[in-house]
Every structure is written in C-alpha cells, then in structure tokens.
Amino acid sequence: MENSGVSISINDFVHNLEKPSKKWYLGVGVLTVIALFGMYALLRQFMEGQIITGMRDNVVWGIYTANFVFFMGLSYAGALISSISQLLRIKWTKPIVRIAELLTVSTLIVGAPFILFCLGRLDRIHYLLLYGRIQSPITWDVIAISTDLVFCIAFLYFTHIRDFAKLRDYPGLNVSNWRKKMYRYLALGYKGTKEQKKYLHQAHDIMAAIIIPTAIIAYSLLSLLFSMSLRPGWHSTIFSPYFVVTAGYSGVALLIVIMWIYRKNRKLETYITNLHFKYMSFALIMLTLIYGYFTFSEYLTDWYNQTETYHQLLHKLYDMNQFGWLSLFHFVFAFVVPIIVIGFPWFRSINMVTIVSLLIVIALWVKRYLIVVPTLETPYIPIQDIRPEYVHYSISWVEWALSISGIAVIVLIFTIASKWAPIIPVSEVADAHNLEKPKLLFKVRNDSTIKSQEDVVV
C-alpha cells in the first residue's frame, strides 16, 4: 500500500466492513421488505391502471412528480458539492465527499423512475426512445438524466479505486473470498505510483468538470417541463435558477443529517468534526436567504398578475381549508426556523442544526408538492358539474407505498455501500492532511455546561 504520511489508516474502518452483525442484517431485511411492498404497489398499478392512484383528468401529476423533482434536486446537489470540492481542492470537505457522491447516485437511481409512474401505459415507455420529439423538454430531460447517471457512477467509482487498493492489500481482512477478488478487480492494479496518482487525479478533475454543467443543465431542463407551459404558478422566467438553488438548499440540509447519523453511529468525531458542521451550517443559512429571495419573487409576480386564474391559485395556497397549512409549514421550517436557530449562537448546536436540516428537507418536499398539485387543481377554463375527486387530488396508498419504498431503497444503498467500502474516503483524507481533533469553534458562554460532543456550540 502507498504510504500516506499522515495519521489515518484503513484500520479505523475495517471492522465496519467485515462480518455484518445481526442488527445490520435486520435493518437490511426491514428495508428490503419495504422496497418489495413498493414493488407490489407498482405491480398493482401496472395491472389495474391509474385508477388506483389519486391522479385524474385534471391532476395528471401528483406525489410521483413531487418525488421526482425532489430526488433529482438532491442528486444534483450532491453532484455539485462533490465536484466543486474536487476542482477547488477544498480540503475540509474530503471526509464528507463520499457521502455526497452516494447521495448523488442513490437519489438519481430512485428519483428517475418516479416520473415514469405517472404514465398510464408503462408498456409503451420504449416509444419515448423510438419516437421522442427532439423539440420536447421531456426528451432532453431523459437524455440529461441518463448522461448524468453515467457520469456520477463513474465519478463515484474513481474516488473508490485507491481505497479498494488499500483493502486489497490489507493483511488478514476478514471478508469472503469473492469480496477479496472484487477488491482486486475493482482496484484496477493501482499501486500508488506517482504516475498512477497523476492519471487518477486527472480523471477526477475531468469528470468533475463534466458533472457540474451537466447537473445544472439537467435540473434546468427539468424546470422547463413546468415553466414552458402557461399554467399559473409554473409559467415563470426564474424557475430554472430557482430549481437549482432549491436543489442546493435541500442537498446541503440532507447532507448535514447524513453526516450526523454516520458521526453518531460510527464514532467518526475524528473525521466528521465540528468544523464540518460549522461550514455546512454557514452554507445552509446563505442558501436559506437566497431561497427566500427566489420564493418571495415567485409569489410577488403571481400576486401582481391580475388574471383570475392566478388569484384562484393564490387563494388555494393561503386558504387553511385547502393548502394553507402546508404553505405555513413550508414558510416556517424553510425560512423562519433556520434563520432563528442558525443565525443566533444561543440555539446553534450540532443537534439543533441537524434537526433544523431535517425539517428543511421535509419543508422543501412540501414545496415541491405545492408546486405540482395546486396548479393542476386550478384550470384556466372553469369546470362545472364534475365529480370533486376528479378536481381535487388525494394521495392513495399505492403512491404512499412507492414513495416510502423509494426512501427505503436510498437508505439500503447507503447501508450496503458503507459495508462495502469506508464511508470516509481514506486516501482522499490522507492527502488533504486535515485530521483535526474535535474542538470548540465558537466560544461557549461562561454559564454553559457541555455534557457531550453534541452540546458543543457550532
């Protein structure tokens, strides 16, 4: 193995890669059952049709499209974080870039199929490839997502090669023989020579440089699916940058939550330090303000529009008997709470930042739902003498089952991937020379009592 020259070793992570515990098998089993239940729901939808969902003639999109936009945003955020870190050589991000990369790939794999679930005839999906119109944003979106998936998987693999080589050369690694053979195969003969390091770093840089514009273009194309229509709430010139900012906001928030989980369960305080929570919370508060500006601009232009349809849409969003409670939830937990908790040092602890981040993720999913459903429930032409269920959307058990199973699959990918290779990129961190002991990054008031690492003010 190559000598990194710093005090980090693959020894710190080998015990998590060896024989799984019963608790691990139980967790994987539960997640697999949830995923299979989602497959059962999909099979029922395929056999019986869209009638068993809440989607009807007016609301042709529902929670599936909200999930699609949400998961795609998380994926592109992870891609941007990891790629920018690579190109700018940001040392402090090295311990968390693999989490961002796994977030990119897992959410892209899970999120992309959700748009297909909206189709009434899944058996004709191949027509999109055979007869797709090049003028259609949907066709370009398929091309962009497929291309981005290939690039992101390649980038994730490139960042694993050096750690695969360390595991290949580790003496007495207590794993099955087929895994040892796979480590040997996936390492591609890497020996840590100067020339190999040079070529591998060049490959990282090339992929990162490709992924950044690909992710921005792909998510901008996704926004065009909405903004190129004339529907109220969608027809907006700011939708493309708004979607990109929202993606970054939700991605940073979820990354903080995942960092906290691994730091807590794997005892990674040496690697995922207070420094990471400090910088990530700073990024979160900046994105909160930018996201707030875009959201205010969106609602201001809708309010200023004098057409009856736009007024009906705003009424739906603010009426407590319709979507008012969801709008209030989004406003409180996407704007107010983050500014109070992160903006004031009295509340800014690692645990509090993590809780706020989780609430932000939920609030931004709610925002995706508010983008999709209220608009579709507000047609341009008034509808008379029609059944209420054809106008008002209600989520069915099939849609909930597929949504929950999608989350389970993402967690399952993280669970299996972190059992296959260290969740901390050992070689990258060793090169960064950024092994800092946990320390106080802000002064704590004299009357404060620190009971645990999580009580430290970030």
Secondary structure, DSSP 8 states (H G I E B T S, - for coil): -----SS--THHHHHHHSS--HHHHHHHHHHHHHHHHHHHHHHHHHHH-GGGSS--SS----HHHHHHHHHHHHHHHHHHHHHHHHHHT-GGGGGGHHHHHHHHHHHHHHHHHHHHTT-S-GGGTTHHHHH--TT-HHHHHHHHHHHHHHHHHHHHHHTTHHHHHHHHH-TT--S-HHHHHHHHHHTTT----HHHHHHHHHHHHHHHHHHHHHHHHHHHHHHHHHHTS--TTT--TTHHHHHHHHHHHHHHHHHHHHHHHHHHHTT-TTTS-HHHHHHHHHHHHHHHHHHHHHHHHHHHHHHH---HHHHHHHHHHH-TTTTHHHHHHHHIIIIIHHHHHHHSTTT-BHHHHHHHHHHHHHHHHHHHHHHHHHHHTS-SS---S--HHHHS----HHHHHHHHHHHHHHHHHHHHHHHHS-SS-HHHHHHHT-------SS---TT----SGGGSB-
